[in-house]
Amino acid sequence: MKTITQALLAAAGGLMLAATGASAAIVCNDDGDCWHVRGHPAYGPELKLRVHPDHWKWRHGDDHYRWREHAGRGYWRSGVWVDIH
């Protein structure tokens, strides 16, 4: 019984890690650039970025938004990707 309990706890822990690792968000800046990020980053308020849930979509007619993807950690500012190390 102890072995079964340990196996169940290990499996549950693995599922929690998998779910956490798969979390994502969409970030947009004041210029209308939006991109996907892993997890839920904490950008400083001075960057004026908005973090939305991964399922967020802008409304039809809101053509001031555009997708700008980039690998790595960072953010878009004035059309340039700024890396965060």
PyMOL Python script that loads the backbone (N, CA, C, O; Angstrom):
from pymol import cmd

cmd.read_pdbstr("""\
ATOM      1  N   MET A   1       0.824  -1.191   0.000  1.00  0.00           N
ATOM      2  CA  MET A   1       0.000   0.000   0.000  1.00  0.00           C
ATOM      3  C   MET A   1       0.870   1.259   0.000  1.00  0.00           C
ATOM      4  O   MET A   1       0.546   2.228  -0.686  1.00  0.00           O
ATOM      5  N   LYS A   2       1.952   1.258   0.745  1.00  0.00           N
ATOM      6  CA  LYS A   2       2.847   2.405   0.812  1.00  0.00           C
ATOM      7  C   LYS A   2       3.453   2.690  -0.562  1.00  0.00           C
ATOM      8  O   LYS A   2       3.586   3.851  -0.948  1.00  0.00           O
ATOM      9  N   THR A   3       3.821   1.647  -1.301  1.00  0.00           N
ATOM     10  CA  THR A   3       4.413   1.804  -2.629  1.00  0.00           C
ATOM     11  C   THR A   3       3.416   2.424  -3.597  1.00  0.00           C
ATOM     12  O   THR A   3       3.786   3.276  -4.406  1.00  0.00           O
ATOM     13  N   ILE A   4       2.155   2.007  -3.523  1.00  0.00           N
ATOM     14  CA  ILE A   4       1.118   2.553  -4.398  1.00  0.00           C
ATOM     15  C   ILE A   4       0.900   4.033  -4.091  1.00  0.00           C
ATOM     16  O   ILE A   4       0.762   4.846  -5.005  1.00  0.00           O
ATOM     17  N   THR A   5       0.871   4.376  -2.821  1.00  0.00           N
ATOM     18  CA  THR A   5       0.684   5.774  -2.416  1.00  0.00           C
ATOM     19  C   THR A   5       1.840   6.639  -2.919  1.00  0.00           C
ATOM     20  O   THR A   5       1.624   7.741  -3.423  1.00  0.00           O
ATOM     21  N   GLN A   6       3.070   6.133  -2.778  1.00  0.00           N
ATOM     22  CA  GLN A   6       4.234   6.881  -3.252  1.00  0.00           C
ATOM     23  C   GLN A   6       4.182   7.060  -4.767  1.00  0.00           C
ATOM     24  O   GLN A   6       4.514   8.127  -5.283  1.00  0.00           O
ATOM     25  N   ALA A   7       3.765   6.015  -5.475  1.00  0.00           N
ATOM     26  CA  ALA A   7       3.674   6.103  -6.934  1.00  0.00           C
ATOM     27  C   ALA A   7       2.618   7.129  -7.349  1.00  0.00           C
ATOM     28  O   ALA A   7       2.839   7.900  -8.282  1.00  0.00           O
ATOM     29  N   LEU A   8       1.480   7.143  -6.666  1.00  0.00           N
ATOM     30  CA  LEU A   8       0.432   8.113  -6.977  1.00  0.00           C
ATOM     31  C   LEU A   8       0.882   9.540  -6.696  1.00  0.00           C
ATOM     32  O   LEU A   8       0.597  10.449  -7.476  1.00  0.00           O
ATOM     33  N   LEU A   9       1.582   9.738  -5.590  1.00  0.00           N
ATOM     34  CA  LEU A   9       2.087  11.068  -5.266  1.00  0.00           C
ATOM     35  C   LEU A   9       3.120  11.537  -6.289  1.00  0.00           C
ATOM     36  O   LEU A   9       3.127  12.706  -6.676  1.00  0.00           O
ATOM     37  N   ALA A  10       3.983  10.637  -6.723  1.00  0.00           N
ATOM     38  CA  ALA A  10       4.982  10.982  -7.730  1.00  0.00           C
ATOM     39  C   ALA A  10       4.312  11.342  -9.054  1.00  0.00           C
ATOM     40  O   ALA A  10       4.710  12.304  -9.711  1.00  0.00           O
ATOM     41  N   ALA A  11       3.303  10.579  -9.445  1.00  0.00           N
ATOM     42  CA  ALA A  11       2.580  10.860 -10.688  1.00  0.00           C
ATOM     43  C   ALA A  11       1.871  12.210 -10.605  1.00  0.00           C
ATOM     44  O   ALA A  11       1.899  12.983 -11.563  1.00  0.00           O
ATOM     45  N   ALA A  12       1.238  12.498  -9.478  1.00  0.00           N
ATOM     46  CA  ALA A  12       0.541  13.778  -9.299  1.00  0.00           C
ATOM     47  C   ALA A  12       1.532  14.940  -9.359  1.00  0.00           C
ATOM     48  O   ALA A  12       1.236  15.977  -9.953  1.00  0.00           O
ATOM     49  N   GLY A  13       2.685  14.773  -8.756  1.00  0.00           N
ATOM     50  CA  GLY A  13       3.717  15.810  -8.800  1.00  0.00           C
ATOM     51  C   GLY A  13       4.198  16.049 -10.219  1.00  0.00           C
ATOM     52  O   GLY A  13       4.425  17.193 -10.614  1.00  0.00           O
ATOM     53  N   GLY A  14       4.356  14.978 -10.988  1.00  0.00           N
ATOM     54  CA  GLY A  14       4.764  15.112 -12.383  1.00  0.00           C
ATOM     55  C   GLY A  14       3.723  15.850 -13.210  1.00  0.00           C
ATOM     56  O   GLY A  14       4.072  16.665 -14.064  1.00  0.00           O
ATOM     57  N   LEU A  15       2.460  15.572 -12.966  1.00  0.00           N
ATOM     58  CA  LEU A  15       1.392  16.269 -13.683  1.00  0.00           C
ATOM     59  C   LEU A  15       1.373  17.746 -13.330  1.00  0.00           C
ATOM     60  O   LEU A  15       1.138  18.583 -14.202  1.00  0.00           O
ATOM     61  N   MET A  16       1.616  18.084 -12.072  1.00  0.00           N
ATOM     62  CA  MET A  16       1.640  19.484 -11.666  1.00  0.00           C
ATOM     63  C   MET A  16       2.782  20.221 -12.346  1.00  0.00           C
ATOM     64  O   MET A  16       2.611  21.357 -12.787  1.00  0.00           O
ATOM     65  N   LEU A  17       3.949  19.585 -12.435  1.00  0.00           N
ATOM     66  CA  LEU A  17       5.089  20.208 -13.105  1.00  0.00           C
ATOM     67  C   LEU A  17       4.811  20.391 -14.584  1.00  0.00           C
ATOM     68  O   LEU A  17       5.149  21.428 -15.155  1.00  0.00           O
ATOM     69  N   ALA A  18       4.197  19.395 -15.213  1.00  0.00           N
ATOM     70  CA  ALA A  18       3.870  19.492 -16.635  1.00  0.00           C
ATOM     71  C   ALA A  18       2.879  20.617 -16.882  1.00  0.00           C
ATOM     72  O   ALA A  18       3.013  21.363 -17.852  1.00  0.00           O
ATOM     73  N   ALA A  19       1.896  20.743 -16.022  1.00  0.00           N
ATOM     74  CA  ALA A  19       0.900  21.798 -16.186  1.00  0.00           C
ATOM     75  C   ALA A  19       1.524  23.172 -15.984  1.00  0.00           C
ATOM     76  O   ALA A  19       1.187  24.113 -16.702  1.00  0.00           O
ATOM     77  N   THR A  20       2.417  23.298 -15.030  1.00  0.00           N
ATOM     78  CA  THR A  20       3.077  24.568 -14.769  1.00  0.00           C
ATOM     79  C   THR A  20       3.984  24.947 -15.930  1.00  0.00           C
ATOM     80  O   THR A  20       4.008  26.105 -16.348  1.00  0.00           O
ATOM     81  N   GLY A  21       4.731  23.977 -16.456  1.00  0.00           N
ATOM     82  CA  GLY A  21       5.640  24.241 -17.555  1.00  0.00           C
ATOM     83  C   GLY A  21       4.920  24.618 -18.826  1.00  0.00           C
ATOM     84  O   GLY A  21       5.502  25.278 -19.687  1.00  0.00           O
ATOM     85  N   ALA A  22       3.675  24.220 -18.972  1.00  0.00           N
ATOM     86  CA  ALA A  22       2.923  24.498 -20.186  1.00  0.00           C
ATOM     87  C   ALA A  22       2.179  25.822 -20.112  1.00  0.00           C
ATOM     88  O   ALA A  22       1.549  26.219 -21.092  1.00  0.00           O
ATOM     89  N   SER A  23       2.233  26.510 -18.990  1.00  0.00           N
ATOM     90  CA  SER A  23       1.487  27.752 -18.876  1.00  0.00           C
ATOM     91  C   SER A  23       2.111  28.815 -19.780  1.00  0.00           C
ATOM     92  O   SER A  23       3.321  28.828 -20.009  1.00  0.00           O
ATOM     93  N   ALA A  24       1.275  29.683 -20.274  1.00  0.00           N
ATOM     94  CA  ALA A  24       1.741  30.722 -21.184  1.00  0.00           C
ATOM     95  C   ALA A  24       0.882  31.962 -21.016  1.00  0.00           C
ATOM     96  O   ALA A  24      -0.145  31.939 -20.337  1.00  0.00           O
ATOM     97  N   ALA A  25       1.314  33.034 -21.638  1.00  0.00           N
ATOM     98  CA  ALA A  25       0.569  34.287 -21.601  1.00  0.00           C
ATOM     99  C   ALA A  25       0.834  35.044 -22.893  1.00  0.00           C
ATOM    100  O   ALA A  25       1.713  34.678 -23.673  1.00  0.00           O
ATOM    101  N   ILE A  26       0.072  36.093 -23.105  1.00  0.00           N
ATOM    102  CA  ILE A  26       0.278  37.010 -24.220  1.00  0.00           C
ATOM    103  C   ILE A  26       0.584  38.373 -23.614  1.00  0.00           C
ATOM    104  O   ILE A  26      -0.117  38.836 -22.714  1.00  0.00           O
ATOM    105  N   VAL A  27       1.628  39.004 -24.114  1.00  0.00           N
ATOM    106  CA  VAL A  27       2.031  40.313 -23.613  1.00  0.00           C
ATOM    107  C   VAL A  27       1.899  41.323 -24.751  1.00  0.00           C
ATOM    108  O   VAL A  27       2.267  41.035 -25.891  1.00  0.00           O
ATOM    109  N   CYS A  28       1.372  42.507 -24.435  1.00  0.00           N
ATOM    110  CA  CYS A  28       1.243  43.582 -25.429  1.00  0.00           C
ATOM    111  C   CYS A  28       1.843  44.862 -24.859  1.00  0.00           C
ATOM    112  O   CYS A  28       1.765  45.128 -23.660  1.00  0.00           O
ATOM    113  N   ASN A  29       2.446  45.651 -25.757  1.00  0.00           N
ATOM    114  CA  ASN A  29       2.983  46.945 -25.338  1.00  0.00           C
ATOM    115  C   ASN A  29       2.087  48.070 -25.849  1.00  0.00           C
ATOM    116  O   ASN A  29       1.096  47.815 -26.533  1.00  0.00           O
ATOM    117  N   ASP A  30       2.433  49.305 -25.519  1.00  0.00           N
ATOM    118  CA  ASP A  30       1.625  50.455 -25.921  1.00  0.00           C
ATOM    119  C   ASP A  30       1.647  50.701 -27.424  1.00  0.00           C
ATOM    120  O   ASP A  30       0.765  51.378 -27.951  1.00  0.00           O
ATOM    121  N   ASP A  31       2.654  50.155 -28.127  1.00  0.00           N
ATOM    122  CA  ASP A  31       2.733  50.300 -29.583  1.00  0.00           C
ATOM    123  C   ASP A  31       1.805  49.337 -30.312  1.00  0.00           C
ATOM    124  O   ASP A  31       1.635  49.447 -31.526  1.00  0.00           O
ATOM    125  N   GLY A  32       1.193  48.379 -29.578  1.00  0.00           N
ATOM    126  CA  GLY A  32       0.311  47.396 -30.192  1.00  0.00           C
ATOM    127  C   GLY A  32       0.996  46.098 -30.566  1.00  0.00           C
ATOM    128  O   GLY A  32       0.372  45.220 -31.162  1.00  0.00           O
ATOM    129  N   ASP A  33       2.283  45.960 -30.222  1.00  0.00           N
ATOM    130  CA  ASP A  33       3.002  44.708 -30.458  1.00  0.00           C
ATOM    131  C   ASP A  33       2.581  43.698 -29.404  1.00  0.00           C
ATOM    132  O   ASP A  33       2.579  44.008 -28.213  1.00  0.00           O
ATOM    133  N   CYS A  34       2.219  42.479 -29.837  1.00  0.00           N
ATOM    134  CA  CYS A  34       1.836  41.410 -28.914  1.00  0.00           C
ATOM    135  C   CYS A  34       2.663  40.170 -29.228  1.00  0.00           C
ATOM    136  O   CYS A  34       2.976  39.906 -30.389  1.00  0.00           O
ATOM    137  N   TRP A  35       3.015  39.411 -28.198  1.00  0.00           N
ATOM    138  CA  TRP A  35       3.805  38.207 -28.381  1.00  0.00           C
ATOM    139  C   TRP A  35       3.466  37.214 -27.293  1.00  0.00           C
ATOM    140  O   TRP A  35       2.948  37.572 -26.235  1.00  0.00           O
ATOM    141  N   HIS A  36       3.769  35.955 -27.577  1.00  0.00           N
ATOM    142  CA  HIS A  36       3.546  34.873 -26.609  1.00  0.00           C
ATOM    143  C   HIS A  36       4.763  34.728 -25.707  1.00  0.00           C
ATOM    144  O   HIS A  36       5.898  34.921 -26.143  1.00  0.00           O
ATOM    145  N   VAL A  37       4.522  34.392 -24.466  1.00  0.00           N
ATOM    146  CA  VAL A  37       5.600  34.107 -23.512  1.00  0.00           C
ATOM    147  C   VAL A  37       5.255  32.831 -22.750  1.00  0.00           C
ATOM    148  O   VAL A  37       4.087  32.466 -22.621  1.00  0.00           O
ATOM    149  N   ARG A  38       6.270  32.175 -22.257  1.00  0.00           N
ATOM    150  CA  ARG A  38       6.060  31.018 -21.393  1.00  0.00           C
ATOM    151  C   ARG A  38       5.873  31.509 -19.972  1.00  0.00           C
ATOM    152  O   ARG A  38       6.541  32.443 -19.530  1.00  0.00           O
ATOM    153  N   GLY A  39       4.962  30.873 -19.265  1.00  0.00           N
ATOM    154  CA  GLY A  39       4.703  31.248 -17.883  1.00  0.00           C
ATOM    155  C   GLY A  39       3.956  32.565 -17.795  1.00  0.00           C
ATOM    156  O   GLY A  39       3.300  32.981 -18.749  1.00  0.00           O
ATOM    157  N   HIS A  40       4.057  33.206 -16.669  1.00  0.00           N
ATOM    158  CA  HIS A  40       3.410  34.496 -16.437  1.00  0.00           C
ATOM    159  C   HIS A  40       4.476  35.441 -15.910  1.00  0.00           C
ATOM    160  O   HIS A  40       4.646  35.574 -14.698  1.00  0.00           O
ATOM    161  N   PRO A  41       5.193  36.098 -16.810  1.00  0.00           N
ATOM    162  CA  PRO A  41       6.324  36.928 -16.399  1.00  0.00           C
ATOM    163  C   PRO A  41       5.883  38.150 -15.599  1.00  0.00           C
ATOM    164  O   PRO A  41       4.759  38.634 -15.731  1.00  0.00           O
ATOM    165  N   ALA A  42       6.787  38.622 -14.780  1.00  0.00           N
ATOM    166  CA  ALA A  42       6.533  39.828 -13.985  1.00  0.00           C
ATOM    167  C   ALA A  42       7.405  40.944 -14.558  1.00  0.00           C
ATOM    168  O   ALA A  42       8.561  41.104 -14.165  1.00  0.00           O
ATOM    169  N   TYR A  43       6.844  41.708 -15.482  1.00  0.00           N
ATOM    170  CA  TYR A  43       7.558  42.853 -16.037  1.00  0.00           C
ATOM    171  C   TYR A  43       7.355  44.042 -15.104  1.00  0.00           C
ATOM    172  O   TYR A  43       6.307  44.165 -14.471  1.00  0.00           O
ATOM    173  N   GLY A  44       8.344  44.907 -15.019  1.00  0.00           N
ATOM    174  CA  GLY A  44       8.223  46.090 -14.185  1.00  0.00           C
ATOM    175  C   GLY A  44       7.196  47.067 -14.747  1.00  0.00           C
ATOM    176  O   GLY A  44       7.020  47.139 -15.963  1.00  0.00           O
ATOM    177  N   PRO A  45       6.520  47.816 -13.891  1.00  0.00           N
ATOM    178  CA  PRO A  45       5.475  48.742 -14.350  1.00  0.00           C
ATOM    179  C   PRO A  45       6.016  49.833 -15.279  1.00  0.00           C
ATOM    180  O   PRO A  45       5.261  50.380 -16.084  1.00  0.00           O
ATOM    181  N   GLU A  46       7.295  50.152 -15.182  1.00  0.00           N
ATOM    182  CA  GLU A  46       7.875  51.192 -16.033  1.00  0.00           C
ATOM    183  C   GLU A  46       7.879  50.800 -17.514  1.00  0.00           C
ATOM    184  O   GLU A  46       8.002  51.666 -18.380  1.00  0.00           O
ATOM    185  N   LEU A  47       7.746  49.488 -17.812  1.00  0.00           N
ATOM    186  CA  LEU A  47       7.727  49.020 -19.203  1.00  0.00           C
ATOM    187  C   LEU A  47       6.360  49.206 -19.861  1.00  0.00           C
ATOM    188  O   LEU A  47       6.246  49.138 -21.084  1.00  0.00           O
ATOM    189  N   LYS A  48       5.337  49.438 -19.063  1.00  0.00           N
ATOM    190  CA  LYS A  48       3.970  49.662 -19.557  1.00  0.00           C
ATOM    191  C   LYS A  48       3.500  48.528 -20.469  1.00  0.00           C
ATOM    192  O   LYS A  48       2.979  48.768 -21.558  1.00  0.00           O
ATOM    193  N   LEU A  49       3.691  47.287 -20.006  1.00  0.00           N
ATOM    194  CA  LEU A  49       3.258  46.103 -20.745  1.00  0.00           C
ATOM    195  C   LEU A  49       2.026  45.519 -20.073  1.00  0.00           C
ATOM    196  O   LEU A  49       1.876  45.597 -18.853  1.00  0.00           O
ATOM    197  N   ARG A  50       1.160  44.942 -20.862  1.00  0.00           N
ATOM    198  CA  ARG A  50      -0.035  44.277 -20.341  1.00  0.00           C
ATOM    199  C   ARG A  50       0.096  42.788 -20.582  1.00  0.00           C
ATOM    200  O   ARG A  50       0.361  42.362 -21.706  1.00  0.00           O
ATOM    201  N   VAL A  51      -0.087  41.996 -19.546  1.00  0.00           N
ATOM    202  CA  VAL A  51      -0.011  40.544 -19.643  1.00  0.00           C
ATOM    203  C   VAL A  51      -1.440  40.007 -19.646  1.00  0.00           C
ATOM    204  O   VAL A  51      -2.225  40.285 -18.739  1.00  0.00           O
ATOM    205  N   HIS A  52      -1.763  39.234 -20.679  1.00  0.00           N
ATOM    206  CA  HIS A  52      -3.086  38.652 -20.849  1.00  0.00           C
ATOM    207  C   HIS A  52      -3.004  37.139 -20.748  1.00  0.00           C
ATOM    208  O   HIS A  52      -1.925  36.581 -20.947  1.00  0.00           O
ATOM    209  N   PRO A  53      -4.098  36.455 -20.448  1.00  0.00           N
ATOM    210  CA  PRO A  53      -4.107  34.990 -20.474  1.00  0.00           C
ATOM    211  C   PRO A  53      -3.826  34.492 -21.896  1.00  0.00           C
ATOM    212  O   PRO A  53      -4.055  35.213 -22.866  1.00  0.00           O
ATOM    213  N   ASP A  54      -3.335  33.274 -22.011  1.00  0.00           N
ATOM    214  CA  ASP A  54      -2.942  32.718 -23.308  1.00  0.00           C
ATOM    215  C   ASP A  54      -4.109  32.649 -24.287  1.00  0.00           C
ATOM    216  O   ASP A  54      -3.881  32.663 -25.497  1.00  0.00           O
ATOM    217  N   HIS A  55      -5.325  32.578 -23.818  1.00  0.00           N
ATOM    218  CA  HIS A  55      -6.484  32.486 -24.711  1.00  0.00           C
ATOM    219  C   HIS A  55      -7.010  33.868 -25.124  1.00  0.00           C
ATOM    220  O   HIS A  55      -8.007  33.945 -25.842  1.00  0.00           O
ATOM    221  N   TRP A  56      -6.366  34.961 -24.689  1.00  0.00           N
ATOM    222  CA  TRP A  56      -6.812  36.309 -24.990  1.00  0.00           C
ATOM    223  C   TRP A  56      -6.707  36.594 -26.494  1.00  0.00           C
ATOM    224  O   TRP A  56      -5.757  36.173 -27.153  1.00  0.00           O
ATOM    225  N   LYS A  57      -7.695  37.311 -27.018  1.00  0.00           N
ATOM    226  CA  LYS A  57      -7.682  37.748 -28.412  1.00  0.00           C
ATOM    227  C   LYS A  57      -8.215  39.166 -28.460  1.00  0.00           C
ATOM    228  O   LYS A  57      -9.118  39.522 -27.703  1.00  0.00           O
ATOM    229  N   TRP A  58      -7.658  39.974 -29.349  1.00  0.00           N
ATOM    230  CA  TRP A  58      -8.218  41.307 -29.483  1.00  0.00           C
ATOM    231  C   TRP A  58      -9.480  41.228 -30.321  1.00  0.00           C
ATOM    232  O   TRP A  58      -9.659  40.318 -31.129  1.00  0.00           O
ATOM    233  N   ARG A  59     -10.346  42.200 -30.109  1.00  0.00           N
ATOM    234  CA  ARG A  59     -11.639  42.230 -30.801  1.00  0.00           C
ATOM    235  C   ARG A  59     -11.431  42.552 -32.272  1.00  0.00           C
ATOM    236  O   ARG A  59     -10.460  43.205 -32.653  1.00  0.00           O
ATOM    237  N   HIS A  60     -12.358  42.084 -33.082  1.00  0.00           N
ATOM    238  CA  HIS A  60     -12.353  42.440 -34.505  1.00  0.00           C
ATOM    239  C   HIS A  60     -12.450  43.952 -34.635  1.00  0.00           C
ATOM    240  O   HIS A  60     -13.253  44.575 -33.941  1.00  0.00           O
ATOM    241  N   GLY A  61     -11.684  44.531 -35.471  1.00  0.00           N
ATOM    242  CA  GLY A  61     -11.701  45.978 -35.632  1.00  0.00           C
ATOM    243  C   GLY A  61     -10.610  46.678 -34.838  1.00  0.00           C
ATOM    244  O   GLY A  61     -10.329  47.855 -35.066  1.00  0.00           O
ATOM    245  N   ASP A  62      -9.991  45.954 -33.901  1.00  0.00           N
ATOM    246  CA  ASP A  62      -8.865  46.525 -33.140  1.00  0.00           C
ATOM    247  C   ASP A  62      -7.584  46.291 -33.935  1.00  0.00           C
ATOM    248  O   ASP A  62      -6.748  45.473 -33.552  1.00  0.00           O
ATOM    249  N   ASP A  63      -7.436  47.016 -35.047  1.00  0.00           N
ATOM    250  CA  ASP A  63      -6.315  46.742 -35.945  1.00  0.00           C
ATOM    251  C   ASP A  63      -5.015  47.399 -35.492  1.00  0.00           C
ATOM    252  O   ASP A  63      -4.023  47.361 -36.221  1.00  0.00           O
ATOM    253  N   HIS A  64      -5.002  47.992 -34.319  1.00  0.00           N
ATOM    254  CA  HIS A  64      -3.755  48.578 -33.836  1.00  0.00           C
ATOM    255  C   HIS A  64      -2.858  47.544 -33.157  1.00  0.00           C
ATOM    256  O   HIS A  64      -1.769  47.882 -32.693  1.00  0.00           O
ATOM    257  N   TYR A  65      -3.303  46.288 -33.093  1.00  0.00           N
ATOM    258  CA  TYR A  65      -2.476  45.210 -32.549  1.00  0.00           C
ATOM    259  C   TYR A  65      -1.839  44.420 -33.685  1.00  0.00           C
ATOM    260  O   TYR A  65      -2.407  44.322 -34.772  1.00  0.00           O
ATOM    261  N   ARG A  66      -0.662  43.857 -33.434  1.00  0.00           N
ATOM    262  CA  ARG A  66      -0.002  42.972 -34.395  1.00  0.00           C
ATOM    263  C   ARG A  66       0.855  41.967 -33.633  1.00  0.00           C
ATOM    264  O   ARG A  66       1.404  42.276 -32.575  1.00  0.00           O
ATOM    265  N   TRP A  67       0.962  40.762 -34.186  1.00  0.00           N
ATOM    266  CA  TRP A  67       1.787  39.716 -33.584  1.00  0.00           C
ATOM    267  C   TRP A  67       3.233  39.934 -33.955  1.00  0.00           C
ATOM    268  O   TRP A  67       3.557  40.182 -35.116  1.00  0.00           O
ATOM    269  N   ARG A  68       4.096  39.841 -32.974  1.00  0.00           N
ATOM    270  CA  ARG A  68       5.539  39.920 -33.175  1.00  0.00           C
ATOM    271  C   ARG A  68       6.172  38.889 -32.258  1.00  0.00           C
ATOM    272  O   ARG A  68       6.397  39.159 -31.079  1.00  0.00           O
ATOM    273  N   GLU A  69       6.454  37.736 -32.780  1.00  0.00           N
ATOM    274  CA  GLU A  69       7.033  36.674 -31.958  1.00  0.00           C
ATOM    275  C   GLU A  69       8.555  36.812 -31.897  1.00  0.00           C
ATOM    276  O   GLU A  69       9.182  37.398 -32.779  1.00  0.00           O
ATOM    277  N   HIS A  70       9.121  36.258 -30.836  1.00  0.00           N
ATOM    278  CA  HIS A  70      10.582  36.249 -30.672  1.00  0.00           C
ATOM    279  C   HIS A  70      10.931  35.183 -29.653  1.00  0.00           C
ATOM    280  O   HIS A  70      10.217  35.000 -28.667  1.00  0.00           O
ATOM    281  N   ALA A  71      12.018  34.486 -29.886  1.00  0.00           N
ATOM    282  CA  ALA A  71      12.485  33.478 -28.924  1.00  0.00           C
ATOM    283  C   ALA A  71      13.261  34.168 -27.808  1.00  0.00           C
ATOM    284  O   ALA A  71      13.888  35.206 -28.022  1.00  0.00           O
ATOM    285  N   GLY A  72      13.212  33.593 -26.643  1.00  0.00           N
ATOM    286  CA  GLY A  72      13.974  34.127 -25.520  1.00  0.00           C
ATOM    287  C   GLY A  72      13.124  34.997 -24.607  1.00  0.00           C
ATOM    288  O   GLY A  72      11.938  35.219 -24.849  1.00  0.00           O
ATOM    289  N   ARG A  73      13.770  35.483 -23.545  1.00  0.00           N
ATOM    290  CA  ARG A  73      13.084  36.338 -22.576  1.00  0.00           C
ATOM    291  C   ARG A  73      13.331  37.795 -22.927  1.00  0.00           C
ATOM    292  O   ARG A  73      14.468  38.209 -23.154  1.00  0.00           O
ATOM    293  N   GLY A  74      12.264  38.559 -22.967  1.00  0.00           N
ATOM    294  CA  GLY A  74      12.415  39.972 -23.259  1.00  0.00           C
ATOM    295  C   GLY A  74      11.091  40.610 -23.591  1.00  0.00           C
ATOM    296  O   GLY A  74      10.031  40.119 -23.202  1.00  0.00           O
ATOM    297  N   TYR A  75      11.162  41.725 -24.324  1.00  0.00           N
ATOM    298  CA  TYR A  75       9.946  42.452 -24.694  1.00  0.00           C
ATOM    299  C   TYR A  75      10.249  43.334 -25.905  1.00  0.00           C
ATOM    300  O   TYR A  75      11.405  43.641 -26.197  1.00  0.00           O
ATOM    301  N   TRP A  76       9.189  43.729 -26.600  1.00  0.00           N
ATOM    302  CA  TRP A  76       9.306  44.633 -27.738  1.00  0.00           C
ATOM    303  C   TRP A  76       9.177  46.075 -27.261  1.00  0.00           C
ATOM    304  O   TRP A  76       8.301  46.392 -26.456  1.00  0.00           O
ATOM    305  N   ARG A  77      10.054  46.948 -27.759  1.00  0.00           N
ATOM    306  CA  ARG A  77       9.990  48.377 -27.448  1.00  0.00           C
ATOM    307  C   ARG A  77      10.359  49.152 -28.712  1.00  0.00           C
ATOM    308  O   ARG A  77      11.472  49.017 -29.221  1.00  0.00           O
ATOM    309  N   SER A  78       9.437  49.953 -29.214  1.00  0.00           N
ATOM    310  CA  SER A  78       9.651  50.764 -30.418  1.00  0.00           C
ATOM    311  C   SER A  78      10.130  49.923 -31.597  1.00  0.00           C
ATOM    312  O   SER A  78      10.999  50.346 -32.360  1.00  0.00           O
ATOM    313  N   GLY A  79       9.552  48.724 -31.740  1.00  0.00           N
ATOM    314  CA  GLY A  79       9.881  47.855 -32.871  1.00  0.00           C
ATOM    315  C   GLY A  79      11.161  47.055 -32.728  1.00  0.00           C
ATOM    316  O   GLY A  79      11.564  46.365 -33.664  1.00  0.00           O
ATOM    317  N   VAL A  80      11.811  47.136 -31.569  1.00  0.00           N
ATOM    318  CA  VAL A  80      13.077  46.436 -31.335  1.00  0.00           C
ATOM    319  C   VAL A  80      12.898  45.471 -30.162  1.00  0.00           C
ATOM    320  O   VAL A  80      12.314  45.832 -29.140  1.00  0.00           O
ATOM    321  N   TRP A  81      13.403  44.242 -30.313  1.00  0.00           N
ATOM    322  CA  TRP A  81      13.348  43.260 -29.224  1.00  0.00           C
ATOM    323  C   TRP A  81      14.441  43.579 -28.211  1.00  0.00           C
ATOM    324  O   TRP A  81      15.604  43.744 -28.578  1.00  0.00           O
ATOM    325  N   VAL A  82      14.068  43.666 -26.941  1.00  0.00           N
ATOM    326  CA  VAL A  82      15.000  43.933 -25.850  1.00  0.00           C
ATOM    327  C   VAL A  82      15.108  42.673 -25.021  1.00  0.00           C
ATOM    328  O   VAL A  82      14.129  42.238 -24.414  1.00  0.00           O
ATOM    329  N   ASP A  83      16.314  42.072 -24.989  1.00  0.00           N
ATOM    330  CA  ASP A  83      16.533  40.850 -24.208  1.00  0.00           C
ATOM    331  C   ASP A  83      16.573  41.160 -22.717  1.00  0.00           C
ATOM    332  O   ASP A  83      17.090  42.193 -22.293  1.00  0.00           O
ATOM    333  N   ILE A  84      16.018  40.245 -21.939  1.00  0.00           N
ATOM    334  CA  ILE A  84      16.145  40.280 -20.485  1.00  0.00           C
ATOM    335  C   ILE A  84      16.979  39.077 -20.097  1.00  0.00           C
ATOM    336  O   ILE A  84      16.615  37.943 -20.411  1.00  0.00           O
ATOM    337  N   HIS A  85      18.077  39.301 -19.430  1.00  0.00           N
ATOM    338  CA  HIS A  85      18.975  38.192 -19.042  1.00  0.00           C
ATOM    339  C   HIS A  85      18.722  37.753 -17.632  1.00  0.00           C
ATOM    340  O   HIS A  85      19.383  36.836 -17.143  1.00  0.00           O
TER     341      HIS A  85
END
""", "prot")
cmd.dss("prot")
cmd.show_as("cartoon", "prot")
cmd.util.cbc("prot")
cmd.orient("prot")
